[in-house]
């Protein structure tokens, strides 16, 4: 499934986002567990991750129809768009639900401060086909 990018104006990449990956090898092919990336206002966390080689699952293409892009926002929740009822319904289906659980496809940057996102090790689509 291809990723559907959020529409709207994107700001310059000036917002620091720390991605903490519990299983970096499966997400990036590298051992580095933390990656600091700069994103712009109006961009989703999923969009930023994918553009920078962090392959967070997104079985529905980033349209809030599944929970495979489930992440934990550890810092900067107030700098992201508020969760909507459809997002809350989907995130409830994700394993490991916590108070800071969000869907990366629905977290759009609104503020300028630092954001920290943890990508759980189990956040992989087990039925995803590998290319031949």
C-alpha positions as CSV (number, residue, x, y, z in Angstrom):
1,X,0.0,0.0,0.0
2,X,1.3,3.4,-0.8
3,X,1.4,6.2,1.8
4,X,-1.2,9.0,1.5
5,X,0.5,12.2,2.5
6,X,-1.4,14.7,4.5
7,X,-2.5,17.7,2.5
8,X,-1.6,21.3,3.4
9,X,1.3,23.7,3.7
10,X,4.5,22.3,5.1
11,X,6.9,24.4,7.1
12,X,10.7,24.3,6.9
13,X,12.4,21.3,8.6
14,X,13.2,23.1,11.9
15,X,11.3,20.9,14.5
16,X,13.7,18.4,16.2
17,X,12.2,14.9,16.4
18,X,14.0,12.1,18.2
19,X,12.9,8.7,17.0
20,X,13.8,6.0,19.6
21,X,13.5,2.6,18.0
22,X,13.4,-0.6,20.1
23,X,14.2,-2.7,17.0
24,X,16.2,-0.4,14.8
25,X,17.5,-3.1,12.5
26,X,14.1,-4.1,11.3
27,X,13.0,-0.5,10.8
28,X,16.1,0.9,9.2
29,X,18.6,-1.9,8.5
30,X,21.0,-0.3,10.9
31,X,21.9,-0.8,14.6
32,X,21.5,2.9,15.6
33,X,18.6,3.0,18.1
34,X,18.0,6.7,18.1
35,X,17.8,9.1,15.2
36,X,17.4,12.9,15.4
37,X,15.5,14.3,12.5
38,X,14.1,17.7,11.7
39,X,10.6,18.0,10.5
40,X,8.3,20.8,9.4
41,X,5.0,22.0,10.7
42,X,2.2,20.4,8.8
43,X,4.0,17.1,8.4
44,X,3.0,13.8,10.1
45,X,5.4,11.8,12.1
46,X,4.9,8.9,9.7
47,X,5.7,11.1,6.7
48,X,8.9,12.3,8.4
49,X,9.9,8.8,9.5
50,X,9.4,7.3,6.0
51,X,11.2,10.2,4.3
52,X,14.2,9.5,6.5
53,X,14.5,5.7,6.1
54,X,12.5,4.7,9.2
55,X,10.1,2.2,7.9
56,X,7.2,2.4,10.3
57,X,4.4,0.0,9.3
58,X,1.4,1.7,7.7
59,X,-0.8,-1.1,6.3
60,X,-3.7,1.2,5.5
61,X,-1.4,3.7,3.7
62,X,-1.7,6.3,6.5
63,X,-5.4,7.0,6.3
64,X,-6.3,6.1,9.9
65,X,-7.9,2.7,9.0
66,X,-5.6,0.4,11.0
67,X,-3.3,0.6,14.0
68,X,0.0,-0.6,12.5
69,X,1.8,2.8,12.8
70,X,1.2,2.9,16.6
71,X,3.9,4.8,18.4
72,X,4.4,6.3,21.9
73,X,4.9,10.1,22.1
74,X,7.2,10.5,25.0
75,X,7.8,14.2,24.7
76,X,6.1,17.1,22.9
77,X,2.5,15.7,22.7
78,X,1.2,19.3,22.9
79,X,3.2,20.2,19.8
80,X,1.2,17.7,17.7
81,X,-2.4,17.8,16.4
82,X,-4.9,16.5,18.9
83,X,-6.1,12.9,18.5
84,X,-9.5,12.6,16.8
85,X,-12.3,10.1,17.7
86,X,-11.4,7.9,14.6
87,X,-7.7,7.8,15.7
88,X,-8.7,6.9,19.3
89,X,-10.9,4.1,18.0
90,X,-8.0,2.7,16.0
91,X,-5.3,3.1,18.6
92,X,-7.4,1.1,21.0
93,X,-7.0,-1.9,18.7
94,X,-3.2,-1.7,19.0
95,X,-1.2,-3.9,21.3
96,X,0.6,-2.3,24.2
97,X,-1.8,0.6,24.6
98,X,-0.6,3.4,26.9
99,X,-1.7,6.9,27.7
100,X,0.8,8.3,25.2
101,X,-0.2,6.0,22.4
102,X,-0.8,7.6,19.0
103,X,-0.9,6.7,15.4
104,X,2.1,8.2,13.6
105,X,0.0,8.9,10.5
106,X,-2.3,11.2,12.5
107,X,0.3,13.1,14.5
108,X,0.8,16.3,12.5
109,X,3.4,18.8,13.8
110,X,1.9,22.0,15.0
111,X,4.6,23.5,17.3
112,X,8.3,24.2,17.3
113,X,9.7,22.4,20.3
114,X,11.4,19.0,20.6
115,X,9.4,15.8,20.1
116,X,10.4,12.3,21.2
117,X,8.7,9.3,19.6
118,X,9.3,5.6,20.6
119,X,8.6,3.0,18.0
120,X,7.9,-0.3,19.8
121,X,9.8,-3.5,18.7
122,X,6.5,-5.3,18.0
123,X,5.3,-2.6,15.6
124,X,5.7,-4.7,12.5
125,X,3.1,-6.0,10.1
126,X,3.5,-9.8,10.4
127,X,1.6,-10.5,7.2
128,X,3.5,-8.0,5.0
129,X,4.9,-9.7,1.9
130,X,8.6,-9.2,1.2
131,X,9.5,-8.3,-2.4
132,X,10.6,-11.2,-4.6
